[in-house]
Amino acid sequence: MHLRSCLTEAMATYITRRLLQGAVVLLAVSFICFIIFRYMGDPVLMLAGRYATFQEREEVRKAYGLDKPFYVQYIRFVANAARGNFGRSYVTRVPALGLILERLPASVELATSAILISFLMGVGLGVLVSLKPYALRNRFIMAGSLFGISMPTFLIGVVLIMVFAAYLGILPAFGRGETVMVGFWRTGFLTWSGIRHLILPAFTLGMYQLAVLLRLTRAGMREVLAEEYIKTAWSKGLPPRKVIFKHALRNVLIPVVTMTGLQFGELIAFALVTETIFQWPGTGNLLLTSIYETDQTVIVTYIILAALIILSLNIIVDILYAFLNPKIRYD
């Protein structure tokens, strides 16, 4: 009981420390975003319009507090951001955060599908290849992983569209398909049309991650399978499934889970190429449009939200370590 209490206290201390570190990182990100917002073009020109008079521009500058000193503007920016108020889009004139959150379900579902495909297939194929690395079938699998790593994402997407949409005609080439509202979340998981539209972009987005996880799992499994405790497990006559999955794979999963967690955050935040190719109505597509239109409010909001998502996922991955390997202690 005392040991469990100590472990719980150590984990709570570790999580608190990580949250404080995350807060510092978010402050740094917010400062960079404020610099972008303040000095990469005058926001007054966007707010007041290109043909506004000098007097109209000064009125807008005063109304938005842009006539205040630098530090006052930054403190106000952080205070508003902490309340979820990042300002309005210059183009659509609606709150920037609401605009991003409206698109977020599409990006989360795409990233979740891609990471599940890459994790399940990458780990499964990595284990398979590690057991008989010199078999002809496994050599083809490893050659395919090199193909997945080397091919640019946009080229993979174009090839998949040509094969499955243009030539075979069995999957749609673009769009999200039919969606339904579940509470505040608009999902495509509950309709056949939504699932069909998800297949090609999910495979395109997850192909590189699949290849990386496959090679990482294979390398870790080959190293672990040569350890003495694995040889002892075999000599005791334990079932192959128990030796491979309980004793070997469990010790390999820590770097795999770390990589998966990092990739998941990046897939949610930065799937610009895939969303553009498949005209997927997600946040990446919105960011690209905002960059073209110089919509600084949306760009800044997106960057801060992406940093928050990635930091949160990193903390969750660190906590999962203790469940994968009880020997890990949070000092």
N, C-alpha and C positions, 0 to 999 in steps of 0.2 A: 504493500500500500504506500509506504514511504517512497519507494523507488518510482512508482507510477506518479505520485504527486510531484516528485522532483522533475520527472520527464515532462509533465504537463506544464510546470512552471518554466522550464527551460524553453519549451516550444512557444509559450506565450511571450516570453522575453524576446525570442528570436523574431517572432512575427511582428511584435511592436517595433523592434529595431528596423526590420525591413520596411514597415509602413512609414517610419520616419525618413528612411533613405529615399523611399518613393516620393514622399512629399517634397524633399529637396530637389529631386530630379524634375518633378512637375513644375516647381518654381523656376528652375533653370529653363525648362522648355517654354514656360509662359513668358519669361523675359525675352527669349529669342523670338517668340511669336509676336510680342509687343513691338520689338524692333522692326520685324517684317511689316507689321500693321502700320507702324508710325512713319517709317522712313523709305519704304519701297513704293514710292508714289504718294502723292498727297490725297488722303481719303476725302478731303473736302471736295475735290474735283468730281469724285464719283458720287458723293452724296448730293451735291448741289446741282450737278449737271455741267456739261461742257460749256454751255452758253450762258451760265449764270453771271450776273454782274458782280463787281467787287464787293458791293454792299451785301448782296445775297450770300456770297461765300463767307463773309465775316460773320453773318448771322448764324450760318450753319456751324462755323467753327466754334462760336460761343455756345450754341445750343448743345453741342456734343462734348464740350469741355476741352476742345483741342487747343484752346488759347492758354491753358494752364501749364505750369512748369512740368518738366519731364517726369519727375518722381511722383507728382500728384496724379498725372495721367496713368502711370503704371500701377499705383496703389488702387486707383479706381478700377482699372482693368482687372486686376487680380480679385478684388472684392466682388465685382460683377460676375466674373468667371466662376467663383466659388458658389454663387447662387444659380449658376446655369444660364446666366445672361451674357451671351457673347456678341450681342448686337444683331442687326438685321442684314440680310444679304443685300448687296448693292443692286443686284439684278432683279430678284423676285420680290424684294421688300418684305420678306417674311423672316422670322427669327432663324438665325443660322443653325442653331442647335436642333430645332424642330425639323428643319430641312434635312439634316444628316440622319437624325433618328428615324425619319420616315423611310430612308433608304437602307438603314442598318440591317433590318431583318433579311433582306435579300443577300447582303454580303456575308452575314453570319451563317446563313443556311448553305451558301456556296462554299465557304471556308470549312464548315463542319463536315460537309460531304466529302470535300477534297482531302481533309486530314484523316477521316475515317478510312477512305479508300487507300491512301498512302500508308497509314499505320498498319492496317490489317494485312494488306498485300505485301508491304515491305517487310514486316516482321515475319510473316508466314513464309515468304519466299526466301528470306535470309536464313531462317532455321533450316528450311529444306536444302538449300545450297550448301550450308555448313556441314551437313551430315555426310554428303558424298560430293565433295568439291570438284572431283575430276570426272564425274559422269558427264556424258555428252549433253544431256538435257540441261544440266546446271551450268555448263559452259555457255549455252545459248542464253540462259537467263542472265548471266553476268554480262554478256555482250549487250543484251537488251538494256541493262541498267546503265551502261556507258552511253547508249543511245539516248536514254532519258535525261541523263545529266548534260549531254553535249547539245541536244536540240534546243533552240530558243523556244520560249513559250508560245510566241505568236505563230511560229512555224508548225508546232504541234497542233495548235488550234485550227489552223488553215487546213492541214492534212486531214484531221478528224472531220471537219465540215465537208471536205471534198468526198471522203469515203462514205460516211454514214448519212449525210444529209443530201449531197448532190447526186452521187452515183447510186447508193442503195436506197435512199429515201426513207429510212426507217426512224430517223431521229430529226427533230427540228434544229435549224441552224442558228436561231437567235431568239431573244426574248426570254421571259420568265414563265410564260404559260399562265394557266388559270390559277388564281390564288384565293384563299378564304381568310377571313378575319377570325382569329381566336383571341378574344379579349382585345388587347392593344397590339397584338402581333399579327402581321399579315404573312401567312405561310403558304408555300407551294408543296409542302410535304404531304398534304392531305388530299391532293388531286392527282389523277394519273397524268394530266397535261403538265402539271408543275414538275413531276418527277421526270418525265420524258425530256422536258426542256433543261433539266438540271444535269443530266448524264454527261453530255459532251463538255460543258465548261468545268464540271467537277473533275473529270479525268484530265483535262488540259491543265488545270491549276495544280492538281496533285501529282502530276507525272514526275517532276523534278524531285519533290519530297519523297515520293515512293522509291526512286532510285537511290537517294541518299540513305534512307532508312534501311533499305535492303543491304547495301554495302556495309553500313555500320553494324547491323545485326549479324551479318555473316562474319565480319572480323571479330566481333566480341564473342560469338559462339565458338569459333575455331580456337580462340585463346582459352576459353573456359573449359571446353571439352578435353583439353590436354591436361587439366589440373588433376592432382592426385585424388581429391575428394570425389570427382566424377568417376574416375577409374574404380574407386572403392565402391561407389554406388552400383556400377555395372557388375563388379565382382560379387556383390551381395545378391544379385539376381533380381533387382528392382525392375518393375515394368519400364520399358523404354519411354513411354509417355511421362511417367513420373520423373525419370532422370532428366529428360530433355527440358520439360516445361517447368517443373518445380525446382530442380537443383541448378540447372544450367541457365535457362532463359531468364529466371528471376534476377540473377546477378548481372545479366546483360542489359536489362531494361532501364537502368538508371540513366546512362547516356542517351538511350533511345527516347525516353520520356522527356529528357531535357531538350533534345533537338525538336521533338514533336511540339512541346509547349512554345518554344521560340518561333517555330514555323507557323503555328496556329495564329499567334498574334499578328505575324507579318501577312498571313493570307487574308485575315479580316481587314487589315488596314491598307494593304498595298497590292490589291489584285487588279491594278489598273489595266494591264495589258489584256488579261482574260476577259474582264468585264467589257472592255471596248470591242474586242473581236466578236463577242457573242451578244453585244448590245444588252448586257445584263444591267438592270436598273438598280445598281448598288452604289455604295459610297465611293468606290474607286472611280466609277464613271462620272459621278458628281464632282469629285476632286479635279479630274481632268478638264471637265467643262468649266469649272471655276477658275482654273489656271488660265485657260484660253480667254476667259472674260475678265480676268484680273479682279475677281470677286474676293478681295482680301479677307473679309469677315468669315466667309465659309472656309477658306484655306486655313486660317488660324485656328478656328474651332475644330476642324478636322485633325490638325496636327496634335492639339492638346488631347482630344478624345482618343486618338490612336496611341499616344504615349500612355494614357491611363489604362487602356485595354492591355497593352503589352506588359506594363508593370504588374497589373493584377494577375495575369496569366503566369508570369515568372514567380510570383509569391505562391500561387497555387501549386506550381510544379515543385517548388522547394518543400512544401508541406507533404506532397505525395512521396517524397523520398523516404520518409519514415515508415510508410506503409509498404514500400517495395523492399526496403532493407532495414529491419529493426535495429541493426547495429549502429546506424547513423544517429549521432547525438547532436543536438542543437546547443552549442556552447556560446 
